[in-house]
């Protein structure tokens, strides 16, 4: 999974840091630091963080290697209600 955060759009609400603290952290009041290559084990937390972003500044992209996993989760209904692209 690959993450891209539009830092021009980010307003520092820190919802992502609250929901996925191993991936997103705040430095000071406004500077967001994040791991652009989050671990697959953190997928659910990252998707919740992206969904919770008030300004929709977080884009989550699937790696080609993860495509078969994403397809199987759609078939089984896993992750229902969450979008992997923002």
N, C-alpha and C positions, 0 to 999 in steps of 0.2 A: 504494500500500500504506500502511496506517495501523497504527501500533503503539500498544499500550496496555500499560503495565507496572504491575502491582499492587505499588506500593511498600510496602504493608503486609506483603505476602507475601515480597518480595525479602529475601534474607538476605546479600547482598553476596558471593556466591561468585565473581562476575566471569567466569563462563564465557561470558556474552554478550559482554563486552568483549574477551575473548580471540578469539572466533570472528568477531565483526563490529565491529572497532575503529573503523570510520568511522561507526557508528551508536550504539554504546554505549560510555561511558567511566565510569570510577570516579573520584570525587573523594574523596580520603581513603580510609579503610578500608571505609566503608559506604554512601556517597552515590552513587547511580547517576544519571548524566545520559544522556539518549538523544534521538535525533531521532524524533519521533512520525510524521513523514512521510518515511520512508526512500525513496531512489531505487529504481526498478525494477531497476536494474543490481545492487543489493545484495540482491535477493530471496533468492538461494540462501544467502548468508551469514546473513541474518536468520532464515530458517527453521531453519538448523542451530543458531543461537544459541538460538532459542525451544525447540527440541527438547532441547538440552543443559541447559537451566535445571533444576537439581535440585528446585526448588519449583514449577515450571511457572507462573511469574509473568508470562510474556510472552504477550500475545495479538496475533496478526497477522491483520489484516482486509484483504481485497481491496477496492480502490476499485471502484466500478461500471464505470469506464472500463477496468479491468484484467480484468473478468469474461470477456471473450472470449478474452483471452490465457491465463487460467487454464484455461478449458474446453479450449482447443486443446492445452495442455500435458498435461492429463489424458488426452486422446485419443491423444497420441503417446507417453505414458508418461514424459515429462520430469518430473523431480522425484519419481520414484517413491520411496516410503518416507518422504516428508516430509509433514507435515500443516500446513496453513496456519492452523489454528485450534487454540488450546490453551485 
